[in-house]
């Protein structure tokens, strides 16, 4: 049996759908029963805040958003997986995760280190930015950042799900970390041009200094100052980082090329509110 946590998120829903269509035995972890009914598969009600409520199967897909108890609760779930003989864990991390890294990279880094040291056979997925995050960032035809001209290989979360599906339904292989990207690295300016063409209205990227982006994240997104500054500084490092490097991992593991931004927009243009 394959247990899928984060089953109602964009990655989890796509993975559950693939598993259901394939006839695999799957159990989805949801916070509320009605969410499980919507998924159309067997489900259990629970969450990572109560590690004992996370069911264990033969294989386990780990995917949750960070919160204050993220690291400790994930470690407890991994320890349970070891104790109960789970044969494989596939875990969604972030690109460049390492203990002490800023933002969620540090939290994921601690969890990844624990999984590598104590866990069963595992696959750690390190995706870059999600295409599915773009609709939330575009407001009034504008989106903001301090990326300069840095490029990012954004990935469609459906491709992350496809990779997880391939790993969870194939033979359990050697433990590995997989960096996942889309097929091309685009600047924010190029993304704005693609959005303009696909949506039929002007979308503009507004590039800000680190100080300006810090204030923007505080005022528009309600972030604490320290978090807002870390985000702005991280964006500013993109031109000199590995975010622009494209990997063949999606195609290597799934047999199909990753979806492009144009592919994503063809399916999801309606997600962008005016």
N, C-alpha and C positions, 0 to 999 in steps of 0.2 A: 504494500500500500504506500502511496505517495501522499505525504501531508504537505499542504500548501498554506503557509502563513501569509499575511498580507493579501488575502484572497480577494478583497474588494477594491484593491488599488489597480492602477492601469496595467502594471505588470502581472499582478496576480490574476485578474479577470481574464487576461489573454491566455495565461498559462492554464488556468482551470478549463477554459473553453477548448484548448488544444487537447488536454488530457481526456476530457469528456468525449470529444469526437473520436479519439483514438481507442476508446474502450478501456483505458487504463483504470485501475482501482485508485480513486483519489478521495481524500478527505480534506475539506477546506476549513480553516479556522476563521471564524467570524465573531464579531462582538455581539451581534443580535441575530436571533433566529430568522427574522424576515430577510436578512441579507443572505443567509444560506439558502433559503427557498428560491431566491432570485437566481442563484448560481446554477441550480439544477443538478447538484451533486450532493453526496453525503457530506455532512458538515458537523462541526463541534463548536460550541459557543465558549469562547475564552479569549484571553489576551496575554501579552507578555508581562503585564504588570502582575499577573498571577502565573508564574512559570509552570506550576503544577497543572494548569488548565490547558497547556499546549500538548496536544496528543502526539504520540510517537508512532511512526510507521517504519517500514523498511528504509524509506528514503524521506528526507526532510528538506523543504524549501524554506529558507529564512529570508524574510523581507519585511522590515518595518521602518517607520520614520523615527529619527532620533527624538528622545525626550530625556528628562533628567535621570531616569533609572535605566536608560538604554543599555549601558555597558554591563552592569551587574546582572540584570535580568537575562540578557543574551548569554552571558557566561553560564548562568544556572541552567538555561535550556540546553546549551551545548553539553554541559556535564550530564544532564539527564539522557541526552542522545547517546553518549558514551556508555552510561550505565545500562541502558536498555537495548543496546546492540544495534542501533541504527547503522546501516551499512554505508550511507552516503549523505552528506549535507551539501546542498548548493545554496550559497549565501550571496545576497546582493550587497556589495560595498560601494565605494566611490573611487574614482580615479585618484591614485596617489595616496590612498589611505595609509596612515602610519601613526602610531601613538605620538601625541603632542602636536599633530598637525592642526591648523585652524579649522574652525567650523566643524561640520560633521566628519571631516577626514580624520580627526583625532579619535572621535568616538568609534568610528568604524575600524580604525587602526587597532585599537585595543581589543575589540571583538575578534578581528581577523587574527591577531597574534595568539589569542587564546584558542581559537579553532585550529590554527596550524600546530600549536603545541600539544593540545589535549584531545582534539576532536578525531572523529573517524575519517575515512576517506572524504575529501572535500573538494569543491570547486568554488573559488571565490571570484565573483564577477565584478569587474571594475569598469562600469560604464562612464562615459563623459556626460555632458548635459543632455537632458531629455527634450525631444521635440514637443512632447505633450505639456511641457512647462510654459511654452511660448504664449498660449492664449491668456494665461494669468498675468503675463508681464506686459502685454500690449493693452494700453488704456488710452482712449481718445486719439487713436492713431499714432501713439508714441510709445517707445520703450526705452529704458535708460540703463546705463552701465558705465564702467570705467575701463572698458576693454581696449580702448584705442583701436588699432587695426588688427588686434589679435584674432586668430582663427580658432574655431572649435568644431570638432567632428561630431556634432549632435547626432544622437541615435533615437530611433523610434522605439518606444518601450515594447512594442510588439516583437521586435527583433530580440530584445533581452529575454522575453518570454519564450521565443523559439529556441534560443540557446539553452535556456533552463530545461525546456521540454526534451531536447536532444540528450542532454546530460542525464536527466532523471529517468529516461526510458531506455537508454542504451546500457551497455555493460559498464559497471563501475570501474573507472580508470584510475590512473595515478592522480594523486592530489595535485592541483595546479591553480594558478591565478590567471584569469583571462581578462585582458583589456578589450572592451567592446566599444566600437565606434560606428558611426554611419559611414557612407561611402565617400564623403568629401568634407573638407574642413572649410567652413565659411566664416567670414568676418560678420560682425553685427550689421554693418552697412549692406553687405550682400544679402543677409537674411531679410533686412527691411525691403530690399528691392524685390526679392522673391515673394514676400508677403503682399507687397503692393500689386504685383502682377496677378497673384492668385485670388486676392480678395476684391480686386477691382476698385480699390480706394487707396489713397496714399498712406503708407505706414513709414514712420521716420524713426531712426535710431538716434538718440541724443547721447553723445559721449560727454561724460563729466569727469572732473578731476576726482581724486580719492576723497578730498575734503567735501566736495559737492555731492558725491555719491553717498558718502556717509550720512550727510544731512538728509538727502532724499530718502534713503532707506529708513531713517528714523521717522521722518514726517509722513511718508506715504505708506510705509509698511509696518510702522509701529515697532521697529526693532530697537533693542537697547543699543546705546552708543557703541559699546565694545564690540558687539556682534556686527553692527552695521559697518564699523571700520574694518573688521576682519574680512567681511564680504567685499568691500570696495577694494581693499588691498589685494585680495585674491584675484579679483577681476583684472587688476592692473598688471598682474604677473603673467597673464595668459599669453601675451606675445612672446615671452621667453620660456614658455613651459611646454609640456608634452601634450597639451590639449589639442594641438593641431595635427598630431601624428595619427595617421589612419592605419588601422590594423585589418587583417583579413580574417579575424577570428570568427565573425558571424558566419561568413561563407564557409570557412573551414569546418565549423561544427554543425551547421544546419544544411549545407548544400545549396543555399540560395544567397544571393547578394543582399546586403542590408538595404532597407528602404531609404530612398533619398528624401530630402526635405520636400521636393515637389510631389513625391508619392504621398507623403504625410498630408500635405495641404490639399491634395485632390480628395482625400477621404475626410478631412477634418476642418475644412474652411468654415463650416458653420459654428465651430467652437469659438471662433473669434468674435466676441461681441463688439458691436459698433460703439 
